[in-house]
């Protein structure tokens, strides 16, 4: 921005204007630049973990690791799930609505190191019903959810 200087009082021979305008070199103000850069850095640091999507991989097991003795958790999804949205925890033999399944699993897994659950679903259910149950289990802190199947009968 040009600087405005007061007019000199010496008689220079030509008409004096009220003010004289002189240009100066543009100076970069570094403080707002640093502020903007820090804000951008924080935005990228917060957004970067949200953008990472990858394939979940189960790592191989060591041969000589100790087996952790724990009882397995099973969740049964009957065909009636389509109407009443209830699943059954085999451990407690209780019916649980899908909306509270995540919280109930969080309570069951709080003191367990093995956070694996096995889902036994009726074969007449559609895939969306099974995905809804798996999403609720994942929200409850389940690390791995396995789907139990049967071997086909010999003909």
NORGIBEL-V614642 format. One record per residue. N is the residue number from 1. RES is the residue in one small letter. D_LAST is the distance of its C-alpha to the last C-alpha in Angstrom with 1 decimal. Layout:
n=N res=RES d_last=D_LAST
n=N res=RES d_last=D_LAST
This chain:
n=1 res=x d_last=91.2
n=2 res=x d_last=94.8
n=3 res=x d_last=97.3
n=4 res=x d_last=100.3
n=5 res=x d_last=103.6
n=6 res=x d_last=106.8
n=7 res=x d_last=109.5
n=8 res=x d_last=112.3
n=9 res=x d_last=115.8
n=10 res=x d_last=117.6
n=11 res=x d_last=119.1
n=12 res=x d_last=117.3
n=13 res=x d_last=118.9
n=14 res=x d_last=116.2
n=15 res=x d_last=115.0
n=16 res=x d_last=113.0
n=17 res=x d_last=109.8
n=18 res=x d_last=108.9
n=19 res=x d_last=106.0
n=20 res=x d_last=104.9
n=21 res=x d_last=101.2
n=22 res=x d_last=100.1
n=23 res=x d_last=96.6
n=24 res=x d_last=95.0
n=25 res=x d_last=92.1
n=26 res=x d_last=88.7
n=27 res=x d_last=87.4
n=28 res=x d_last=83.7
n=29 res=x d_last=83.1
n=30 res=x d_last=80.5
n=31 res=x d_last=79.7
n=32 res=x d_last=77.9
n=33 res=x d_last=76.0
n=34 res=x d_last=74.8
n=35 res=x d_last=73.9
n=36 res=x d_last=71.8
n=37 res=x d_last=70.1
n=38 res=x d_last=69.2
n=39 res=x d_last=67.8
n=40 res=x d_last=65.6
n=41 res=x d_last=64.5
n=42 res=x d_last=63.5
n=43 res=x d_last=61.5
n=44 res=x d_last=59.6
n=45 res=x d_last=58.9
n=46 res=x d_last=57.5
n=47 res=x d_last=55.5
n=48 res=x d_last=54.0
n=49 res=x d_last=51.4
n=50 res=x d_last=50.2
n=51 res=x d_last=49.6
n=52 res=x d_last=47.3
n=53 res=x d_last=43.7
n=54 res=x d_last=41.2
n=55 res=x d_last=37.6
n=56 res=x d_last=36.8
n=57 res=x d_last=35.9
n=58 res=x d_last=34.7
n=59 res=x d_last=36.8
n=60 res=x d_last=35.5
n=61 res=x d_last=36.0
n=62 res=x d_last=38.4
n=63 res=x d_last=37.2
n=64 res=x d_last=40.0
n=65 res=x d_last=40.1
n=66 res=x d_last=40.1
n=67 res=x d_last=37.2
n=68 res=x d_last=38.3
n=69 res=x d_last=37.3
n=70 res=x d_last=36.5
n=71 res=x d_last=34.3
n=72 res=x d_last=31.8
n=73 res=x d_last=32.4
n=74 res=x d_last=29.6
n=75 res=x d_last=30.1
n=76 res=x d_last=27.9
n=77 res=x d_last=28.0
n=78 res=x d_last=26.9
n=79 res=x d_last=26.5
n=80 res=x d_last=30.1
n=81 res=x d_last=31.3
n=82 res=x d_last=32.0
n=83 res=x d_last=34.7
n=84 res=x d_last=36.3
n=85 res=x d_last=35.6
n=86 res=x d_last=34.9
n=87 res=x d_last=32.7
n=88 res=x d_last=32.4
n=89 res=x d_last=33.4
n=90 res=x d_last=31.4
n=91 res=x d_last=34.3
n=92 res=x d_last=36.8
n=93 res=x d_last=34.5
n=94 res=x d_last=36.7
n=95 res=x d_last=36.2
n=96 res=x d_last=37.9
n=97 res=x d_last=38.8
n=98 res=x d_last=37.9
n=99 res=x d_last=41.6
n=100 res=x d_last=42.3
n=101 res=x d_last=39.1
n=102 res=x d_last=40.8
n=103 res=x d_last=43.8
n=104 res=x d_last=41.7
n=105 res=x d_last=39.7
n=106 res=x d_last=43.0
n=107 res=x d_last=44.3
n=108 res=x d_last=41.3
n=109 res=x d_last=41.4
n=110 res=x d_last=45.1
n=111 res=x d_last=45.3
n=112 res=x d_last=42.0
n=113 res=x d_last=41.8
n=114 res=x d_last=38.0
n=115 res=x d_last=37.6
n=116 res=x d_last=33.8
n=117 res=x d_last=31.8
n=118 res=x d_last=28.1
n=119 res=x d_last=27.1
n=120 res=x d_last=24.2
n=121 res=x d_last=24.1
n=122 res=x d_last=22.3
n=123 res=x d_last=20.0
n=124 res=x d_last=22.1
n=125 res=x d_last=25.2
n=126 res=x d_last=26.8
n=127 res=x d_last=27.6
n=128 res=x d_last=31.3
n=129 res=x d_last=30.8
n=130 res=x d_last=29.1
n=131 res=x d_last=31.8
n=132 res=x d_last=34.5
n=133 res=x d_last=33.2
n=134 res=x d_last=33.0
n=135 res=x d_last=36.6
n=136 res=x d_last=37.8
n=137 res=x d_last=36.4
n=138 res=x d_last=38.1
n=139 res=x d_last=41.3
n=140 res=x d_last=41.1
n=141 res=x d_last=41.3
n=142 res=x d_last=37.6
n=143 res=x d_last=37.4
n=144 res=x d_last=33.6
n=145 res=x d_last=31.0
n=146 res=x d_last=27.4
n=147 res=x d_last=24.5
n=148 res=x d_last=21.8
n=149 res=x d_last=18.2
n=150 res=x d_last=14.9
n=151 res=x d_last=12.1
n=152 res=x d_last=9.0
n=153 res=x d_last=6.3
n=154 res=x d_last=3.8
n=155 res=x d_last=0.0
